[in-house]
Amino acid sequence: MTTPKSAGEAPAQAPGEHTVPLWLTIVACSVPMFMVALDNLVVSTALRTLAVDLEASTSDLQWFVNAYVLTFACLLLTAAGLGDRFGRRKVFVLGIVVFTASSIACGLAETTGQLIAGRTLQGFGAAAVMPLSLTLLAAAVPERKRGLALGLWSGISGLAVAGGPVVGGAVVDGLDWQWIFWVNVPVGVVAVPLALWVLKESSVPDTRLDVPGMVLATGALVGIVWAIVNGGQDGWTSGRILAMFGAGALLLLLFILWERRAPSPLLPLGFYRVRAFVLSNIVSATMYFGVFGSIFLLSQYLQIAPARTPLHAGVLTLAWTLMPMVTAPLAGLITDRVGGGRLMALGLFLQAVGLAWINLVATDDTPYSKLVIAMILGGTGMGFAFAPTAAVVLGSVPREHQGKASGANTTVREIGGALGIAVLSTVFADSGNDRSPRHSSTGCTPRSGSAWEWCSSAPSAVCSSPALRGRATTPVPPAPPGIPVPRNRSGPDPRVRPEPAPRGRQGRLPRETGQGLPRGPSGLTPQPPARRSPVGGTSWWRGLVCVRPGRARHGWHG
């Protein structure tokens, strides 16, 4: 009797099928993601040009950015659920088509209303592209090469963050603003046939759409994200902002209650019993809070203190934003060997050091030579945090749920990035402004700007810092509800005395290498219970410290 492959697992090569090289698979998944991620920052850099050419008001300028952020961040979970139901490649390609078509609409826009409508449609397409690109890549790459592939994917994502200020600066310095959107068209035209030829379809059989969950999750995220992006303008304590936060929180509570009883949940709550998954999401939100906020403010600061053109300032930020292209693939290669927690701790620590350094030396005439080393440190930290985070998130859930896990993690990241820009811009505005070098540098004093970013990175670095003390064992948690557990296919090795299985768990699987050792429910050897913490209970950080991406599944470690 044959056993069906779990959803998301790379299918075996069938006779007559073409063999796809690894680099082409990475390109097919990463190029559309690059196109989507680039739009996160490039429009923000060109707002001054848009204000002049379209005679846009301050409210219009905000909606040029917010319309994209709202639809993008709020539909990530829904897009992941649709991919599981109808096919991940199919939804991924549809997202590329929608994003490319809406980019054409934005390029042809002649009024602010047309541009806002086009940006809204771009968010729909981006929500389908971003999480599924990671899921499809993980399914298409062999296990032994997955760390490298995820590292390269993360590096390309970091390159998109780097390109935002540069492309936006080029537009401000002379190109028509329409080129922000026209550049997406040839990318989309190439990406669609490439994805159809290179990537194989994958889905989760017998999956039903969780329509109530989709509605509740989207409504909750709309309320929360809308309040975040408008909090700086309206005031964080204004009635409208507090009402939107309250509505979002209420819908989020209803979403959680529904997901507990949903037969096919959009987001299995069992994910949040896995410490590695939870802490990786906290690290993602914290890192994006600092990264998006710091890049946004840094590009403004470099234009003013001293005076530089937007393109010149964008090029200077490359010392920071190009570093993930170098360090993320290296981090991906050594994640399995070193451990995701250690690399995330190192990355966040380097990012905090770089931000604190900039905070201390920033004045109205600071030479670039005093900033460049700090920027390199911050960018190196980004790379060391990017790749392990993606690997640990995917490695902490079963293959069939990787699409949902990727959607949840991307949602948290985008909320963290939006919150970083909103909060740090508000803090900057309270302490300074962009009218002169002196006022700009005042906004980056320890009372605001980089100090807030340093405070945002430091706690997560401290949370992960026990990883630097060495390996630790972890307790075996109960199986998350709703996650299928494979049944026993062979008995244990008589040479090894098997440990008693936790109550409620099913049989053990042999090693994939054929060594026949007793295995846990996902094919992994269970570890003995963790040592008790001096203050009682088990150390809560150990699930993140010892996780080995691609091998760990909801608390079981190899």
Order of alpha helices (4+ residues) and beta strands (2+ residues): alpha-alpha-alpha-alpha-alpha-alpha-alpha-alpha-alpha-alpha-alpha-alpha-alpha-alpha-alpha-alpha-alpha-alpha-alpha-alpha-alpha
